[in-house]
């Protein structure tokens, strides 16, 4: 198997930037989802489940500053009044570009039924320091894409729809289960609830199919205990073998 794609997403729910190499730290990819768009009226971080038009914009970095490219081709750089004004005009509602570091944990919403945008909206709290949902790193495999396409051939199974950080090229069936067999020992993790199933929506967003547990606010269980992790994943020429 080999790494065939790497991405990071500076701003939550926007498209990201492809990478030749990605540095990993204790809670995710360096620079990934460190920024978000906050609704000035509710204080929540916007997601593509509630505002699917976010997927029409993309973000990258110029040094440490996020650069957002809007659907009309215009760009804004870094936080500030000009950026907030342009983003608010685009979304027709007051928003601000805010960092995750040094701020209170972000709050956001998703629908209880991922296939029904009229279902109950559920609020949850993200981990400190990064605007992520269930997991800090999303790994996607070509086997998953081929399997999904076999079940629903009319769908569009472009890996960019899922905004994965790492796309691994695999041959043959059921390799994903093999990857799961090599997952870290669950006793070393503090996750207090199981991961929920992820499904692509018509918006191209992958979110939990239903709220785990009761309705209402869902505190994030937090990332696994910090480990001395500072590895670099490189995209191959073509494909760098993944160390098992």
C-alpha positions as CSV (number, residue, x, y, z in Angstrom):
1,X,0.0,0.0,0.0
2,X,1.1,3.6,-0.6
3,X,0.2,7.1,0.2
4,X,-1.4,8.6,-2.9
5,X,-2.8,11.9,-1.5
6,X,-2.2,14.3,1.4
7,X,-4.2,17.3,2.4
8,X,-4.7,19.8,5.2
9,X,-7.6,22.1,5.8
10,X,-6.6,25.4,7.5
11,X,-10.2,26.5,7.9
12,X,-12.9,24.1,9.1
13,X,-15.4,23.0,6.4
14,X,-13.6,24.8,3.6
15,X,-11.7,22.9,1.0
16,X,-8.0,22.6,1.7
17,X,-4.6,22.4,0.1
18,X,-2.8,19.3,-1.3
19,X,0.6,18.5,0.3
20,X,3.7,16.6,-0.8
21,X,4.5,16.0,2.9
22,X,2.5,16.4,6.1
23,X,3.9,16.7,9.6
24,X,2.0,15.0,12.4
25,X,1.7,16.3,15.9
26,X,0.0,14.9,19.0
27,X,-3.5,15.9,18.0
28,X,-3.4,15.9,14.2
29,X,-1.8,17.3,11.1
30,X,0.2,20.5,11.6
31,X,-1.9,23.5,10.6
32,X,-5.0,21.4,10.0
33,X,-8.4,23.0,11.0
34,X,-6.7,25.6,13.2
35,X,-9.2,28.2,12.0
36,X,-13.0,28.4,11.8
37,X,-15.8,30.8,10.8
38,X,-17.8,31.8,13.9
39,X,-21.4,32.9,13.6
40,X,-21.4,36.3,15.4
41,X,-25.0,35.8,16.5
42,X,-24.8,32.3,18.0
43,X,-21.1,32.0,18.8
44,X,-21.0,28.6,17.0
45,X,-18.4,27.5,14.5
46,X,-20.0,27.1,11.1
47,X,-20.0,23.7,9.4
48,X,-20.9,22.6,5.9
49,X,-23.8,20.5,7.3
50,X,-25.5,23.8,8.2
51,X,-23.9,26.0,5.6
52,X,-23.1,23.8,2.6
53,X,-21.9,26.8,0.6
54,X,-18.7,26.7,2.7
55,X,-17.5,23.9,0.4
56,X,-17.3,26.3,-2.4
57,X,-14.4,28.2,-0.8
58,X,-10.9,26.9,-0.1
59,X,-8.1,27.8,2.3
60,X,-4.3,27.5,2.3
61,X,-1.4,29.1,4.2
62,X,0.9,31.9,3.4
63,X,3.4,31.4,6.2
64,X,1.2,31.1,9.3
65,X,-1.6,33.2,7.9
66,X,-4.7,31.5,6.4
67,X,-5.6,32.6,2.9
68,X,-9.2,32.0,1.9
69,X,-10.2,31.9,-1.8
70,X,-13.9,32.6,-2.3
71,X,-16.1,31.1,-5.0
72,X,-15.8,34.2,-7.1
73,X,-12.0,34.0,-7.1
74,X,-11.5,36.8,-4.5
75,X,-9.1,36.2,-1.6
76,X,-8.8,37.4,2.0
77,X,-5.7,36.9,4.1
78,X,-5.6,36.4,7.9
79,X,-8.1,37.5,10.5
80,X,-9.4,41.1,10.8
81,X,-12.2,43.5,9.8
82,X,-11.6,43.3,6.1
83,X,-11.7,39.5,6.1
84,X,-14.8,39.4,8.3
85,X,-16.6,41.9,6.1
86,X,-15.9,39.9,2.9
87,X,-16.9,36.6,4.5
88,X,-20.0,38.1,6.0
89,X,-21.0,39.6,2.6
90,X,-20.4,36.2,0.9
91,X,-22.5,34.2,3.5
92,X,-25.1,37.0,3.9
93,X,-24.7,36.8,7.7
94,X,-22.2,38.2,10.2
95,X,-19.2,35.9,10.7
96,X,-15.6,36.2,11.9
97,X,-12.5,34.2,11.1
98,X,-11.2,32.9,14.4
99,X,-8.3,30.8,15.6
100,X,-8.8,27.6,17.6
101,X,-5.6,28.0,19.6
102,X,-6.0,30.2,22.6
103,X,-9.8,30.3,22.4
104,X,-12.6,28.5,24.1
105,X,-13.5,25.1,22.7
106,X,-15.6,25.6,19.6
107,X,-19.3,24.7,19.5
108,X,-21.1,23.5,16.3
109,X,-24.2,21.7,15.2
110,X,-25.1,18.7,13.0
111,X,-28.4,17.1,12.2
112,X,-29.5,14.1,14.2
113,X,-30.4,12.3,10.9
114,X,-27.6,13.0,8.3
115,X,-30.0,12.3,5.5
116,X,-32.7,14.8,6.7
117,X,-31.9,18.5,7.0
118,X,-35.1,19.1,8.8
119,X,-34.2,16.7,11.6
120,X,-33.2,17.7,15.1
121,X,-30.1,19.9,15.3
122,X,-27.6,18.7,17.9
123,X,-24.9,20.8,19.3
124,X,-21.5,19.4,20.4
125,X,-18.3,20.8,21.7
126,X,-15.0,20.4,19.8
127,X,-11.7,19.6,21.5
128,X,-9.5,22.5,22.6
129,X,-7.1,23.8,20.0
130,X,-8.5,22.3,16.8
131,X,-11.9,22.6,15.1
132,X,-12.4,18.9,14.3
133,X,-15.4,16.6,14.7
134,X,-15.0,12.9,15.7
135,X,-11.3,12.3,14.9
136,X,-8.3,14.7,14.5
137,X,-7.1,12.9,11.4
138,X,-9.2,11.4,8.6
139,X,-7.7,8.5,6.7
140,X,-9.5,7.4,3.5
141,X,-8.5,4.4,1.3
142,X,-9.1,3.7,-2.3
143,X,-10.7,0.4,-1.3
144,X,-13.4,2.3,0.6
145,X,-14.1,4.5,-2.4
146,X,-14.3,1.5,-4.8
147,X,-16.6,-0.3,-2.3
148,X,-18.9,2.7,-1.9
149,X,-19.0,3.1,-5.7
150,X,-20.0,-0.5,-6.1
151,X,-22.9,0.0,-3.7
152,X,-24.0,3.3,-5.2
153,X,-22.6,3.7,-8.7
154,X,-24.6,6.8,-9.4
155,X,-22.7,8.7,-6.7
156,X,-19.7,10.9,-7.1
157,X,-16.8,9.3,-5.2
158,X,-14.2,12.0,-5.6
159,X,-11.9,11.7,-2.5
160,X,-12.0,15.5,-2.2
161,X,-15.7,15.2,-1.1
162,X,-14.6,13.7,2.2
163,X,-11.8,16.2,2.9
164,X,-9.5,13.4,4.1
165,X,-6.0,14.1,5.4
166,X,-4.5,10.9,4.1
167,X,-5.6,8.9,1.1
168,X,-4.0,5.4,1.0
169,X,-3.9,3.3,-2.1
170,X,-4.8,-0.3,-1.5
171,X,-5.5,-3.3,-3.6
172,X,-7.9,-6.1,-2.8
173,X,-10.9,-6.4,-0.5
174,X,-11.2,-6.0,3.3
175,X,-7.9,-4.3,3.7
176,X,-9.5,-1.6,5.8
177,X,-10.2,-4.2,8.5
178,X,-6.5,-5.0,8.4
179,X,-5.7,-1.4,9.2
180,X,-8.1,-1.5,12.1
181,X,-6.3,-4.5,13.5
182,X,-3.2,-2.4,13.7
183,X,-4.9,0.5,15.5
184,X,-3.5,1.7,18.9
185,X,-4.5,-0.2,22.0
186,X,-7.9,1.3,23.0
187,X,-6.9,1.0,26.7
188,X,-4.4,3.9,26.0
189,X,-7.1,6.2,24.7
190,X,-9.5,8.3,26.7
191,X,-12.4,8.2,24.3
192,X,-15.5,7.6,26.3
193,X,-17.9,6.9,23.4
194,X,-17.6,4.9,20.2
195,X,-17.0,6.6,16.9
196,X,-20.1,7.0,14.9
197,X,-20.5,5.9,11.3
198,X,-19.6,8.4,8.6
199,X,-21.5,8.8,5.4
200,X,-21.2,11.2,2.5
201,X,-24.1,13.7,2.2
202,X,-25.4,15.3,-0.9
203,X,-23.3,18.3,0.2
204,X,-20.2,16.1,0.1
205,X,-19.8,16.4,3.9
206,X,-19.0,13.3,6.0
207,X,-20.7,13.5,9.4
208,X,-22.1,11.1,12.1
209,X,-25.4,9.6,11.0
210,X,-26.9,10.2,14.4
211,X,-26.0,11.8,17.7
212,X,-24.3,9.3,20.0
213,X,-26.2,9.3,23.3
214,X,-28.7,11.9,24.4
215,X,-29.8,14.9,22.6
216,X,-28.4,18.3,23.5
217,X,-24.8,19.4,24.0
218,X,-22.2,16.6,23.4
219,X,-18.9,17.4,24.9
220,X,-16.0,16.0,22.8
221,X,-14.2,13.2,24.5
222,X,-10.9,14.7,23.7
223,X,-7.9,13.3,21.8
224,X,-5.9,10.3,23.0
225,X,-3.2,11.0,25.6
226,X,-0.3,13.0,24.1
227,X,2.4,10.9,22.7
228,X,5.9,11.9,21.4
229,X,4.7,12.0,17.8
230,X,6.3,14.2,15.2
231,X,6.4,12.2,12.1
232,X,6.3,13.2,8.5
233,X,4.1,11.4,6.0
234,X,5.2,11.9,2.4
235,X,3.3,11.4,-0.8
236,X,5.1,9.0,-3.1
237,X,6.6,9.5,-6.5
238,X,4.5,7.6,-7.3
239,X,3.3,6.6,-3.8
240,X,5.5,6.2,-0.7
241,X,5.1,2.8,1.1
242,X,3.3,3.1,4.5
243,X,5.3,1.6,7.3
244,X,3.3,-1.0,9.2
